Amino acid sequence: MHEKHLYDYAVIRVVPRVEREEFINIGLMLFCKRQKYLRIQYQIPTEKITLFCPEFDVEQLAINLAAYTKICSGKKEGGPIAEFELAERFRWLTAIKSSSIQTSRPHSGFSKDLDKTFDELYYELVL
C-alpha cells in the first residue's frame, strides 16, 4: 500500500500593475518535506499580461522566474537562498511580497503520487 504524503503548494501569479492588485495565475510550486520534493513550473502568457499592462517588461519577468527555478532546484546560480533547505526555500519563495511576482497563500493536501498531483493542480489552477 502506498502511503499518502503531506504537501504544500502555492500558485505563482504575475501582477502586471501592483497598485491595481489584479493578477494572472502563471505557475505552481509544490513542496513535500518527507519526500524532499520541490517542483516549480510556469508559463508566461505574454498576450494576456500585456492586455493588463502594455508596457510590462516580460523579459525581466522571464529572468526573475528563471531565478525562482534555480532557487527551487538548489543551483548555485540561484544565490544564497538556493543553499537553504527545501522547506526554507519554499517559505522564502511564498513569502508575501509587493512585486510583480507573487504567490497565493500555501495550501496543503495529501498525495500518493506527487508528480500526478502537481500536474492536476497545474492544469486546474494555471492552464
VENRAKA-V454266 format. One record per residue. N is the residue number from 1. OMEGA is omega in whole degrees, 0 to 359 (none if undefined). NEAR is the number of other C-alpha atoms within 12 Angstrom. D_CENTER is the distance of its C-alpha to the mean C-alpha in Angstrom with 2 decimals. Layout:
((N;OMEGA;NEAR;D_CENTER) (N;OMEGA;NEAR;D_CENTER))
This chain:
((1;179;4;30.64) (2;179;9;26.92) (3;178;12;25.45) (4;181;16;22.39) (5;175;23;19.58) (6;178;23;17.82) (7;172;31;14.02) (8;176;34;11.33) (9;175;39;8.17) (10;177;38;6.04) (11;176;38;5.54) (12;184;38;4.09) (13;169;39;7.73) (14;180;42;10.31) (15;186;31;13.44) (16;177;35;16.26) (17;187;25;18.83) (18;183;20;17.71) (19;179;12;21.22) (20;178;13;21.02) (21;174;18;17.83) (22;182;20;17.12) (23;177;28;13.65) (24;176;34;12.39) (25;183;33;9.53) (26;183;36;8.19) (27;184;36;5.30) (28;170;43;4.14) (29;177;49;3.99) (30;185;47;7.73) (31;174;40;10.18) (32;183;32;13.97) (33;184;23;16.29) (34;181;18;19.40) (35;183;22;18.29) (36;188;22;16.55) (37;172;28;13.55) (38;184;36;10.02) (39;177;37;8.36) (40;174;34;5.56) (41;179;33;6.80) (42;173;33;7.14) (43;179;27;10.49) (44;179;30;12.32) (45;187;23;14.95) (46;182;22;17.34) (47;181;16;20.14) (48;180;20;18.33) (49;182;28;16.92) (50;170;19;20.43) (51;178;16;22.04) (52;185;21;20.52) (53;184;23;21.37) (54;182;14;23.53) (55;181;15;23.37) (56;183;22;19.59) (57;182;20;18.90) (58;178;25;16.72) (59;178;15;17.63) (60;176;17;16.31) (61;179;27;12.95) (62;179;22;12.96) (63;181;16;14.10) (64;178;23;11.51) (65;176;31;8.56) (66;177;23;10.92) (67;176;25;11.16) (68;181;36;7.56) (69;179;31;8.56) (70;178;26;11.86) (71;179;33;10.88) (72;183;39;9.12) (73;179;29;12.29) (74;180;27;14.58) (75;180;20;16.30) (76;181;16;18.90) (77;179;17;17.84) (78;178;23;14.73) (79;186;18;17.37) (80;180;18;18.39) (81;181;26;15.01) (82;179;26;14.56) (83;179;21;17.80) (84;173;21;16.69) (85;183;21;16.68) (86;182;29;13.62) (87;179;30;13.72) (88;178;23;14.14) (89;180;35;11.25) (90;181;40;8.87) (91;178;28;10.99) (92;181;24;11.11) (93;182;40;7.48) (94;178;31;7.63) (95;181;19;11.16) (96;180;18;12.61) (97;173;20;13.08) (98;182;18;15.36) (99;182;21;13.95) (100;173;32;12.90) (101;178;38;9.13) (102;176;36;8.39) (103;172;33;6.52) (104;170;29;8.82) (105;178;21;10.93) (106;177;24;10.18) (107;183;20;12.36) (108;176;19;14.46) (109;176;21;16.40) (110;182;22;18.61) (111;171;25;18.55) (112;184;18;21.14) (113;186;20;19.01) (114;179;32;15.35) (115;179;23;14.87) (116;178;15;16.67) (117;178;29;14.77) (118;182;34;11.40) (119;179;23;13.26) (120;179;17;14.84) (121;180;28;11.91) (122;179;28;10.29) (123;184;19;13.83) (124;190;15;14.51) (125;186;24;11.65) (126;185;26;10.59) (127;none;19;13.81))
